[in-house]
């Protein structure tokens, strides 16, 4: 059995859903999931469809070509088709914080995430034992102000060599430049605390504690050249009070970060995220 996921967006008009479902049926597909959304403000139609094909003559490449030359052309669609049999390849970028790394590798090891991790890149050696423990190749690429361009060239070389589909910054404490962002648009996922921009700097939880915040949170988003302003994939919050210490805030914040990042990775790999004008449409 072949299973595909089809993502579509185009100008809204009548008969899109009927045309797509009839097309899939005509090609021998059984639709097992379909959802759609219309952005009334911008008059844009979005759709996500999953379909199974049992006929021997079916190929994803053939289906793509036929869809491209018929419906996609007729409706002026922006579209993507993915085969469930192909697992996306994810590269992990890390520094010294280990909570998100442990969480993602644990989920990966238990086959909760439908992806492959060919390697881990870090600008420090501190977390290499974790990569070794999970038997994932580890590449140490130090980054300084003077070597940043050279370091990113080495990163790109590894990414291209292993045909990486997307990157996850699992608390990677470096700003990614346009060199990587332009190569992987809406394919670099970051996680940060939701205090930004109110509490910037190295110790946001300390600043939040001093202000007596009542809610802390985490946000996962795609990376753009405007720092921490990319399309948001997932967010969550936790309530805190005057009884919580700084260490309590840090612990709660790290729990949120790893859960929000894992959910964002899962949404991305399950092809449930569509980006349009720096916003996301998420099909849960």
C-alpha positions in Angstrom: 0.0 0.0 0.0 1.2 3.5 -0.9 0.1 6.4 1.3 0.6 10.0 0.3 0.0 13.4 2.0 -1.1 16.3 -0.2 -0.8 19.9 0.9 -2.4 22.7 -1.2 -3.0 26.4 -1.0 -4.3 28.7 -3.7 -6.8 31.5 -4.2 -10.2 30.4 -2.9 -12.8 29.6 -5.5 -15.6 27.1 -5.9 -15.2 23.4 -6.7 -11.6 22.9 -5.3 -12.5 20.2 -2.8 -14.7 18.3 -5.3 -12.1 18.5 -8.0 -9.3 17.2 -5.8 -11.2 14.4 -4.2 -12.6 13.2 -7.6 -9.0 13.3 -9.0 -7.7 11.1 -6.2 -10.6 8.7 -6.6 -10.1 8.5 -10.3 -6.5 7.5 -9.7 -7.5 4.7 -7.4 -7.0 6.4 -4.1 -8.9 6.0 -0.9 -9.0 9.3 1.1 -8.4 8.6 4.8 -8.1 12.2 6.0 -9.1 15.6 4.7 -9.2 19.0 6.2 -9.4 22.5 4.8 -9.3 26.2 5.9 -10.1 29.4 4.1 -8.3 32.6 5.2 -11.2 35.1 4.5 -9.0 38.1 5.0 -6.6 37.1 2.2 -9.0 34.9 0.3 -6.6 31.9 0.4 -7.7 28.2 0.5 -5.7 25.6 2.4 -6.1 21.9 2.3 -4.4 18.8 3.7 -5.4 15.3 2.4 -4.1 11.8 3.1 -4.8 9.0 0.7 -4.0 5.3 0.3 -3.4 3.6 -3.0 -3.4 -0.2 -3.4 -3.2 -0.5 -7.2 0.0 -1.9 -8.5 0.5 0.7 -11.2 0.6 3.6 -8.7 3.8 5.7 -8.2 4.2 8.9 -6.3 6.3 10.4 -9.1 3.6 9.6 -11.7 0.8 11.0 -9.4 2.8 14.2 -8.9 3.3 14.7 -12.6 -0.3 14.2 -13.5 -1.5 16.4 -10.6 0.9 19.1 -11.7 -0.3 19.2 -15.3 -4.0 19.1 -14.5 -5.5 20.4 -11.2 -2.4 22.3 -10.0 -2.2 24.2 -13.2 -6.0 24.8 -13.5 -6.4 26.3 -10.0 -2.9 28.0 -9.8 -2.0 25.9 -6.7 1.1 25.9 -4.6 1.3 22.3 -3.6 3.5 19.5 -2.1 3.0 15.7 -2.1 4.8 13.5 0.3 5.1 9.7 0.5 4.7 8.1 4.0 7.4 5.6 3.0 10.1 8.4 2.9 11.2 9.5 6.4 12.5 13.1 6.5 16.1 13.5 7.6 16.6 15.8 10.5 19.9 17.4 11.7 20.2 18.4 15.3 22.1 21.5 16.3 23.0 21.8 20.0 25.3 23.7 22.4 25.5 22.9 26.1 21.8 22.6 27.3 20.8 18.9 27.2 17.1 18.8 28.1 15.7 19.2 24.6 18.3 16.9 23.2 17.5 14.1 25.6 13.8 14.4 25.0 14.1 14.3 21.2 16.5 11.4 21.2 14.3 9.5 23.6 11.3 10.0 21.4 13.4 9.1 18.4 14.7 5.9 20.0 11.1 4.8 20.9 10.1 5.4 17.3 7.6 8.1 18.3 9.0 10.4 15.6 8.8 9.4 12.0 12.2 10.6 10.9 15.9 9.9 10.6 18.7 11.6 12.5 21.9 11.2 10.4 24.1 13.3 12.7 24.3 16.0 15.5 26.3 19.2 15.2 27.5 21.2 18.2 29.7 24.2 18.8 30.9 22.5 22.0 32.0 19.0 23.1 30.0 18.9 26.3 27.1 16.8 25.0 29.1 14.4 22.8 28.6 11.5 25.3 24.8 11.8 24.8 25.2 11.4 21.1 27.6 8.5 21.6 25.1 6.8 24.0 22.4 7.0 21.3 24.9 5.9 18.6 24.4 9.0 16.5 27.4 10.6 14.7 28.5 13.8 16.4 30.3 16.7 14.6 32.1 19.3 16.7 32.2 22.6 14.7 33.3 25.5 17.0 31.9 28.9 16.2 33.5 32.3 17.0 33.0 35.7 15.5 36.0 35.2 13.3 35.2 31.7 12.2 31.4 31.8 11.8 31.4 31.9 8.0 33.8 29.0 7.8 31.8 27.1 10.4 28.5 27.5 8.5 30.2 26.4 5.3 31.2 23.1 7.1 27.7 22.8 8.4 26.2 23.2 4.9 28.7 20.7 3.5 27.4 18.1 6.0 23.8 19.0 5.5 24.1 18.6 1.7 26.2 15.4 1.9 23.5 13.7 4.0 20.5 15.1 2.1 19.1 16.7 5.2 15.4 17.8 4.9 15.2 20.1 7.9 17.2 21.3 11.0 16.2 21.5 14.6 18.0 24.0 16.9 17.7 22.1 20.2 18.9 25.1 22.3 21.7 25.9 19.9 23.1 29.1 21.3 24.2 30.7 18.0 22.4 33.0 15.6 21.9 31.2 12.3 22.8 33.4 9.3 21.0 33.9 6.0 23.4 31.4 4.4 21.6 28.5 6.1 18.2 30.1 6.3 18.0 30.7 2.5 19.0 27.1 1.9 16.4 25.8 4.3 13.4 28.2 4.2 10.7 27.2 6.8 12.8 24.1 7.5 14.8 25.3 10.5 12.9 24.9 13.8 13.9 26.8 16.9 12.7 26.8 20.5 12.9 29.7 23.0 11.2 30.9 26.2 8.1 33.1 25.6 9.4 36.0 27.6 10.9 37.5 24.4 11.1 40.4 23.8 10.3 41.4 27.4 13.2 39.6 29.0 16.1 39.3 26.7 19.7 38.3 27.6 21.4 35.3 29.2 19.2 35.0 32.3 15.5 35.6 31.3 14.1 33.5 34.1 16.0 35.6 36.7 14.6 38.8 35.1 11.1 37.3 35.1 11.4 36.3 38.7 12.3 39.8 39.7 9.2 41.1 37.9 6.9 38.6 39.6 5.5 37.1 36.4 2.5 34.8 36.7 2.9 32.9 33.4 5.9 31.4 31.8 6.0 29.8 28.4 7.8 28.4 25.4 7.5 29.0 21.6 8.7 26.9 18.7 8.9 28.6 15.3 10.6 28.5 12.0 13.8 30.5 11.8 13.9 33.7 9.6 16.5 36.4 9.3 14.5 38.6 11.7 15.5 37.1 15.0 12.8 35.1 16.9 10.1 36.5 14.5 9.5 33.5 12.3 6.2 31.6 11.8 5.0 30.1 15.0 4.4 26.3 15.1 3.7 25.5 18.7 3.3 27.3 22.1 2.5 26.4 25.6 2.4 28.1 29.0 2.5 27.3 32.7 1.2 29.3 35.7 3.7 30.3 38.4 3.3 32.3 41.6 5.3 34.1 44.3 6.0 30.7 45.9 8.1 29.5 43.0 11.9 30.1 43.2 14.1 31.0 40.2 15.1 27.3 40.0 11.4 26.3 39.9 10.9 28.7 37.0 13.9 27.3 35.2 12.7 23.7 35.7 9.1 24.5 34.6 10.5 26.5 31.6 12.7 23.6 30.5 9.8 21.2 30.7 7.8 23.5 28.5 10.6 23.9 26.0 11.2 20.2 25.4 7.5 19.4 25.1 6.8 22.4 22.8 9.8 21.6 20.6 8.9 17.9 20.3 5.4 18.7 19.3 6.6 21.2 16.7 9.0 18.5 15.3 6.2 16.0 15.1 3.8 18.5 13.4 6.5 19.3 10.9 7.4 15.7 10.1 3.8 14.6 9.9 3.3 17.3 7.2 0.7 19.2 9.2 2.1 22.7 8.9 1.6 25.1 6.1 3.3 28.5 6.0 1.8 31.6 4.3 2.9 35.2 4.8 4.9 34.4 8.0 1.9 32.7 9.6 1.2 29.0 9.9 -1.9 26.9 9.3 -1.7 23.8 11.5 -3.9 20.8 10.7 -4.1 18.9 14.0 
